[in-house]
Amino acid sequence: MLPILSAFASGLLFGLGLIVSQMVNPAKVLGFLDVFGRWDPSLALVMGGAVAVSALGTMAARRRGVPVLASRLEIPSRRELDPRLIGGAALFGIGWGLVGLCPGPALVGLTFGPSEVFAFVAAMILGMAGFRLVPADWPRARFRREASRVDG
Amino acid sequence: MEDFTPVSALIGGLMIGTSAALLLVLNGRIAGISGILGGLIPPGRGQVGWRLAFLAGMLIAPLVYVAFGGILPTVVIDAPPPVLVAAGLIVGFGTRLGAGCTSGHGVCGIGRGSPRSLAATAVFLITAIATVFVTRHIIGV
């Protein structure tokens, strides 16, 4: 029960942070992304503050070695860059720039935002479900096949 | 720069960072929203409870904020429905393919110095800025 409560508290604080920083408002986010227009640097401070505390949290978690309420730390250990990472990030940025919504603010906005948020989140969940259809080695598979064709 | 709200941005950012730190120290999990939601599609065994609890906390946050006297910011969305749906599909698919979004890569990943997250954040910031540049200053929406 305690891990559920701590996850709930953490989600609540995350949502409150997105509200206080106004990142739930896509217009505010687009103001940051519009560096060639009337630029609003607020998002940089949100990220800066969040990264600083998150870095302290990572140090504390690593020093403890084991989480307080779970059996092990689930920290991704991969370091190599691959086409999935870069391609996925590039796609995400395009979608983010089109509307100004990323997954966190979209979910928080479900509770009080206009109906547009529902449409966005429904499409986002469909997109996530669509990802399940992608072979585990895509888009690398095609590169490999082409390479083997060239090699003979 | 009249839209700049440095104080609330910094306070909100510190809250988000504290949330990520709490989830890692207590639950041993990364506070990446696309990962937490994506892990429920479909639900994995033994993975449902904490994910649903975290998402429930996020959804309830606006109600708690109002209960404590806060005034919610207005959510302004100008995009027409087809763009909205296309953007949602791309964000859902892209964040799963790239294994993270603004929170998982941007806040948590950079916070632990992950080269993958640094690269992903740089890439999605560049394509997002380029997209806004094209839609606002070239097409002129």
Boltz contact constraints between the chains, C-beta under 6 A:
constraints:
  - contact:
      token1: [A, 3]
      token2: [B, 27]
      max_distance: 6.0
  - contact:
      token1: [A, 3]
      token2: [B, 50]
      max_distance: 6.0
  - contact:
      token1: [A, 4]
      token2: [B, 49]
      max_distance: 6.0
  - contact:
      token1: [A, 4]
      token2: [B, 53]
      max_distance: 6.0
  - contact:
      token1: [A, 6]
      token2: [B, 26]
      max_distance: 6.0
  - contact:
      token1: [A, 6]
      token2: [B, 27]
      max_distance: 6.0
  - contact:
      token1: [A, 7]
      token2: [B, 27]
      max_distance: 6.0
  - contact:
      token1: [A, 7]
      token2: [B, 50]
      max_distance: 6.0
  - contact:
      token1: [A, 7]
      token2: [B, 53]
      max_distance: 6.0
  - contact:
      token1: [A, 7]
      token2: [B, 54]
      max_distance: 6.0
  - contact:
      token1: [A, 8]
      token2: [B, 53]
      max_distance: 6.0
  - contact:
      token1: [A, 8]
      token2: [B, 57]
      max_distance: 6.0
  - contact:
      token1: [A, 10]
      token2: [B, 19]
      max_distance: 6.0
  - contact:
      token1: [A, 10]
      token2: [B, 22]
      max_distance: 6.0
  - contact:
      token1: [A, 10]
      token2: [B, 23]
      max_distance: 6.0
  - contact:
      token1: [A, 11]
      token2: [B, 54]
      max_distance: 6.0
  - contact:
      token1: [A, 11]
      token2: [B, 57]
      max_distance: 6.0
  - contact:
      token1: [A, 11]
      token2: [B, 58]
      max_distance: 6.0
  - contact:
      token1: [A, 12]
      token2: [B, 57]
      max_distance: 6.0
  - contact:
      token1: [A, 12]
      token2: [B, 61]
      max_distance: 6.0
  - contact:
      token1: [A, 13]
      token2: [B, 15]
      max_distance: 6.0
  - contact:
      token1: [A, 13]
      token2: [B, 19]
      max_distance: 6.0
  - contact:
      token1: [A, 14]
      token2: [B, 16]
      max_distance: 6.0
  - contact:
      token1: [A, 14]
      token2: [B, 19]
      max_distance: 6.0
  - contact:
      token1: [A, 14]
      token2: [B, 58]
      max_distance: 6.0
  - contact:
      token1: [A, 15]
      token2: [B, 58]
      max_distance: 6.0
  - contact:
      token1: [A, 15]
      token2: [B, 61]
      max_distance: 6.0
  - contact:
      token1: [A, 16]
      token2: [B, 15]
      max_distance: 6.0
  - contact:
      token1: [A, 16]
      token2: [B, 61]
      max_distance: 6.0
  - contact:
      token1: [A, 16]
      token2: [B, 65]
      max_distance: 6.0
  - contact:
      token1: [A, 17]
      token2: [B, 12]
      max_distance: 6.0
  - contact:
      token1: [A, 17]
      token2: [B, 15]
      max_distance: 6.0
  - contact:
      token1: [A, 17]
      token2: [B, 16]
      max_distance: 6.0
  - contact:
      token1: [A, 19]
      token2: [B, 65]
      max_distance: 6.0
  - contact:
      token1: [A, 20]
      token2: [B, 8]
      max_distance: 6.0
  - contact:
      token1: [A, 20]
      token2: [B, 11]
      max_distance: 6.0
  - contact:
      token1: [A, 20]
      token2: [B, 12]
      max_distance: 6.0
  - contact:
      token1: [A, 21]
      token2: [B, 8]
      max_distance: 6.0
  - contact:
      token1: [A, 21]
      token2: [B, 9]
      max_distance: 6.0
  - contact:
      token1: [A, 21]
      token2: [B, 12]
      max_distance: 6.0
  - contact:
      token1: [A, 21]
      token2: [B, 13]
      max_distance: 6.0
  - contact:
      token1: [A, 22]
      token2: [B, 73]
      max_distance: 6.0
  - contact:
      token1: [A, 25]
      token2: [B, 73]
      max_distance: 6.0
  - contact:
      token1: [A, 25]
      token2: [B, 75]
      max_distance: 6.0
  - contact:
      token1: [A, 25]
      token2: [B, 76]
      max_distance: 6.0
  - contact:
      token1: [A, 26]
      token2: [B, 77]
      max_distance: 6.0
  - contact:
      token1: [A, 27]
      token2: [B, 76]
      max_distance: 6.0
  - contact:
      token1: [A, 30]
      token2: [B, 132]
      max_distance: 6.0
  - contact:
      token1: [A, 31]
      token2: [B, 3]
      max_distance: 6.0
  - contact:
      token1: [A, 33]
      token2: [B, 128]
      max_distance: 6.0
  - contact:
      token1: [A, 33]
      token2: [B, 129]
      max_distance: 6.0
  - contact:
      token1: [A, 33]
      token2: [B, 132]
      max_distance: 6.0
  - contact:
      token1: [A, 34]
      token2: [B, 132]
      max_distance: 6.0
  - contact:
      token1: [A, 34]
      token2: [B, 136]
      max_distance: 6.0
  - contact:
      token1: [A, 35]
      token2: [B, 129]
      max_distance: 6.0
  - contact:
      token1: [A, 36]
      token2: [B, 133]
      max_distance: 6.0
  - contact:
      token1: [A, 36]
      token2: [B, 137]
      max_distance: 6.0
  - contact:
      token1: [A, 37]
      token2: [B, 136]
      max_distance: 6.0
  - contact:
      token1: [A, 40]
      token2: [B, 3]
      max_distance: 6.0
  - contact:
      token1: [A, 40]
      token2: [B, 4]
      max_distance: 6.0
  - contact:
      token1: [A, 41]
      token2: [B, 4]
      max_distance: 6.0
  - contact:
      token1: [A, 42]
      token2: [B, 4]
      max_distance: 6.0
  - contact:
      token1: [A, 42]
      token2: [B, 5]
      max_distance: 6.0
  - contact:
      token1: [A, 42]
      token2: [B, 9]
      max_distance: 6.0
  - contact:
      token1: [A, 45]
      token2: [B, 6]
      max_distance: 6.0
  - contact:
      token1: [A, 45]
      token2: [B, 9]
      max_distance: 6.0
  - contact:
      token1: [A, 45]
      token2: [B, 10]
      max_distance: 6.0
  - contact:
      token1: [A, 46]
      token2: [B, 9]
      max_distance: 6.0
  - contact:
      token1: [A, 46]
      token2: [B, 12]
      max_distance: 6.0
  - contact:
      token1: [A, 46]
      token2: [B, 13]
      max_distance: 6.0
  - contact:
      token1: [A, 47]
      token2: [B, 106]
      max_distance: 6.0
  - contact:
      token1: [A, 49]
      token2: [B, 10]
      max_distance: 6.0
  - contact:
      token1: [A, 49]
      token2: [B, 13]
      max_distance: 6.0
  - contact:
      token1: [A, 49]
      token2: [B, 14]
      max_distance: 6.0
  - contact:
      token1: [A, 49]
      token2: [B, 17]
      max_distance: 6.0
  - contact:
      token1: [A, 50]
      token2: [B, 13]
      max_distance: 6.0
  - contact:
      token1: [A, 50]
      token2: [B, 16]
      max_distance: 6.0
  - contact:
      token1: [A, 50]
      token2: [B, 17]
      max_distance: 6.0
  - contact:
      token1: [A, 50]
      token2: [B, 107]
      max_distance: 6.0
  - contact:
      token1: [A, 51]
      token2: [B, 107]
      max_distance: 6.0
  - contact:
      token1: [A, 51]
      token2: [B, 110]
      max_distance: 6.0
  - contact:
      token1: [A, 51]
      token2: [B, 111]
      max_distance: 6.0
  - contact:
      token1: [A, 53]
      token2: [B, 14]
      max_distance: 6.0
  - contact:
      token1: [A, 53]
      token2: [B, 17]
      max_distance: 6.0
  - contact:
      token1: [A, 53]
      token2: [B, 18]
      max_distance: 6.0
  - contact:
      token1: [A, 53]
      token2: [B, 21]
      max_distance: 6.0
  - contact:
      token1: [A, 54]
      token2: [B, 17]
      max_distance: 6.0
  - contact:
      token1: [A, 54]
      token2: [B, 20]
      max_distance: 6.0
  - contact:
      token1: [A, 54]
      token2: [B, 21]
      max_distance: 6.0
  - contact:
      token1: [A, 54]
      token2: [B, 107]
      max_distance: 6.0
  - contact:
      token1: [A, 54]
      token2: [B, 108]
      max_distance: 6.0
  - contact:
      token1: [A, 54]
      token2: [B, 111]
      max_distance: 6.0
  - contact:
      token1: [A, 55]
      token2: [B, 111]
      max_distance: 6.0
  - contact:
      token1: [A, 57]
      token2: [B, 20]
      max_distance: 6.0
  - contact:
      token1: [A, 57]
      token2: [B, 21]
      max_distance: 6.0
  - contact:
      token1: [A, 57]
      token2: [B, 24]
      max_distance: 6.0
  - contact:
      token1: [A, 57]
      token2: [B, 25]
      max_distance: 6.0
  - contact:
      token1: [A, 58]
      token2: [B, 111]
      max_distance: 6.0
  - contact:
      token1: [A, 58]
      token2: [B, 112]
      max_distance: 6.0
  - contact:
      token1: [A, 60]
      token2: [B, 25]
      max_distance: 6.0
  - contact:
      token1: [A, 61]
      token2: [B, 24]
      max_distance: 6.0
  - contact:
      token1: [A, 61]
      token2: [B, 25]
      max_distance: 6.0
  - contact:
      token1: [A, 67]
      token2: [B, 27]
      max_distance: 6.0
  - contact:
      token1: [A, 67]
      token2: [B, 28]
      max_distance: 6.0
  - contact:
      token1: [A, 68]
      token2: [B, 26]
      max_distance: 6.0
  - contact:
      token1: [A, 69]
      token2: [B, 26]
      max_distance: 6.0
  - contact:
      token1: [A, 69]
      token2: [B, 27]
      max_distance: 6.0
  - contact:
      token1: [A, 70]
      token2: [B, 27]
      max_distance: 6.0
  - contact:
      token1: [A, 70]
      token2: [B, 28]
      max_distance: 6.0
  - contact:
      token1: [A, 72]
      token2: [B, 28]
      max_distance: 6.0
  - contact:
      token1: [A, 73]
      token2: [B, 28]
      max_distance: 6.0
  - contact:
      token1: [A, 74]
      token2: [B, 28]
      max_distance: 6.0
  - contact:
      token1: [A, 74]
      token2: [B, 29]
      max_distance: 6.0
  - contact:
      token1: [A, 79]
      token2: [B, 115]
      max_distance: 6.0
  - contact:
      token1: [A, 81]
      token2: [B, 119]
      max_distance: 6.0
  - contact:
      token1: [A, 84]
      token2: [B, 97]
      max_distance: 6.0
  - contact:
      token1: [A, 85]
      token2: [B, 98]
      max_distance: 6.0
  - contact:
      token1: [A, 85]
      token2: [B, 116]
      max_distance: 6.0
  - contact:
      token1: [A, 85]
      token2: [B, 120]
      max_distance: 6.0
  - contact:
      token1: [A, 86]
      token2: [B, 123]
      max_distance: 6.0
  - contact:
      token1: [A, 88]
      token2: [B, 94]
      max_distance: 6.0
  - contact:
      token1: [A, 88]
      token2: [B, 97]
      max_distance: 6.0
  - contact:
      token1: [A, 88]
      token2: [B, 98]
      max_distance: 6.0
  - contact:
      token1: [A, 89]
      token2: [B, 98]
      max_distance: 6.0
  - contact:
      token1: [A, 89]
      token2: [B, 120]
      max_distance: 6.0
  - contact:
      token1: [A, 89]
      token2: [B, 123]
      max_distance: 6.0
  - contact:
      token1: [A, 89]
      token2: [B, 124]
      max_distance: 6.0
  - contact:
      token1: [A, 90]
      token2: [B, 123]
      max_distance: 6.0
  - contact:
      token1: [A, 90]
      token2: [B, 127]
      max_distance: 6.0
  - contact:
      token1: [A, 91]
      token2: [B, 90]
      max_distance: 6.0
  - contact:
      token1: [A, 91]
      token2: [B, 94]
      max_distance: 6.0
  - contact:
      token1: [A, 92]
      token2: [B, 91]
      max_distance: 6.0
  - contact:
      token1: [A, 92]
      token2: [B, 94]
      max_distance: 6.0
  - contact:
      token1: [A, 92]
      token2: [B, 95]
      max_distance: 6.0
  - contact:
      token1: [A, 92]
      token2: [B, 98]
      max_distance: 6.0
  - contact:
      token1: [A, 92]
      token2: [B, 124]
      max_distance: 6.0
  - contact:
      token1: [A, 93]
      token2: [B, 124]
      max_distance: 6.0
  - contact:
      token1: [A, 93]
      token2: [B, 127]
      max_distance: 6.0
  - contact:
      token1: [A, 93]
      token2: [B, 128]
      max_distance: 6.0
  - contact:
      token1: [A, 94]
      token2: [B, 90]
      max_distance: 6.0
  - contact:
      token1: [A, 94]
      token2: [B, 127]
      max_distance: 6.0
  - contact:
      token1: [A, 94]
      token2: [B, 131]
      max_distance: 6.0
  - contact:
      token1: [A, 95]
      token2: [B, 87]
      max_distance: 6.0
  - contact:
      token1: [A, 95]
      token2: [B, 90]
      max_distance: 6.0
  - contact:
      token1: [A, 95]
      token2: [B, 91]
      max_distance: 6.0
  - contact:
      token1: [A, 96]
      token2: [B, 128]
      max_distance: 6.0
  - contact:
      token1: [A, 97]
      token2: [B, 128]
      max_distance: 6.0
  - contact:
      token1: [A, 97]
      token2: [B, 131]
      max_distance: 6.0
  - contact:
      token1: [A, 97]
      token2: [B, 132]
      max_distance: 6.0
  - contact:
      token1: [A, 98]
      token2: [B, 83]
      max_distance: 6.0
  - contact:
      token1: [A, 98]
      token2: [B, 87]
      max_distance: 6.0
  - contact:
      token1: [A, 98]
      token2: [B, 131]
      max_distance: 6.0
  - contact:
      token1: [A, 99]
      token2: [B, 79]
      max_distance: 6.0
  - contact:
      token1: [A, 99]
      token2: [B, 84]
      max_distance: 6.0
  - contact:
      token1: [A, 99]
      token2: [B, 87]
      max_distance: 6.0
  - contact:
      token1: [A, 102]
      token2: [B, 101]
      max_distance: 6.0
  - contact:
      token1: [A, 102]
      token2: [B, 102]
      max_distance: 6.0
  - contact:
      token1: [A, 103]
      token2: [B, 33]
      max_distance: 6.0
  - contact:
      token1: [A, 103]
      token2: [B, 34]
      max_distance: 6.0
  - contact:
      token1: [A, 103]
      token2: [B, 101]
      max_distance: 6.0
  - contact:
      token1: [A, 104]
      token2: [B, 33]
      max_distance: 6.0
  - contact:
      token1: [A, 104]
      token2: [B, 103]
      max_distance: 6.0
  - contact:
      token1: [A, 107]
      token2: [B, 58]
      max_distance: 6.0
  - contact:
      token1: [A, 108]
      token2: [B, 58]
      max_distance: 6.0
  - contact:
      token1: [A, 108]
      token2: [B, 61]
      max_distance: 6.0
  - contact:
      token1: [A, 109]
      token2: [B, 75]
      max_distance: 6.0
  - contact:
      token1: [A, 111]
      token2: [B, 59]
      max_distance: 6.0
  - contact:
      token1: [A, 111]
      token2: [B, 62]
      max_distance: 6.0
  - contact:
      token1: [A, 112]
      token2: [B, 62]
      max_distance: 6.0
  - contact:
      token1: [A, 112]
      token2: [B, 72]
      max_distance: 6.0
  - contact:
      token1: [A, 113]
      token2: [B, 75]
      max_distance: 6.0
  - contact:
      token1: [A, 116]
      token2: [B, 77]
      max_distance: 6.0
  - contact:
      token1: [A, 116]
      token2: [B, 84]
      max_distance: 6.0
  - contact:
      token1: [A, 119]
      token2: [B, 84]
      max_distance: 6.0
  - contact:
      token1: [A, 120]
      token2: [B, 84]
      max_distance: 6.0
  - contact:
      token1: [A, 120]
      token2: [B, 88]
      max_distance: 6.0
  - contact:
      token1: [A, 123]
      token2: [B, 85]
      max_distance: 6.0
  - contact:
      token1: [A, 123]
      token2: [B, 88]
      max_distance: 6.0
  - contact:
      token1: [A, 123]
      token2: [B, 89]
      max_distance: 6.0
  - contact:
      token1: [A, 124]
      token2: [B, 88]
      max_distance: 6.0
  - contact:
      token1: [A, 124]
      token2: [B, 91]
      max_distance: 6.0
  - contact:
      token1: [A, 124]
      token2: [B, 92]
      max_distance: 6.0
  - contact:
      token1: [A, 127]
      token2: [B, 89]
      max_distance: 6.0
  - contact:
      token1: [A, 127]
      token2: [B, 92]
      max_distance: 6.0
  - contact:
      token1: [A, 127]
      token2: [B, 93]
      max_distance: 6.0
  - contact:
      token1: [A, 128]
      token2: [B, 38]
      max_distance: 6.0
  - contact:
      token1: [A, 128]
      token2: [B, 41]
      max_distance: 6.0
  - contact:
      token1: [A, 128]
      token2: [B, 92]
      max_distance: 6.0
  - contact:
      token1: [A, 128]
      token2: [B, 96]
      max_distance: 6.0
  - contact:
      token1: [A, 129]
      token2: [B, 41]
      max_distance: 6.0
  - contact:
      token1: [A, 130]
      token2: [B, 93]
      max_distance: 6.0
  - contact:
      token1: [A, 131]
      token2: [B, 93]
      max_distance: 6.0
  - contact:
      token1: [A, 131]
      token2: [B, 96]
      max_distance: 6.0
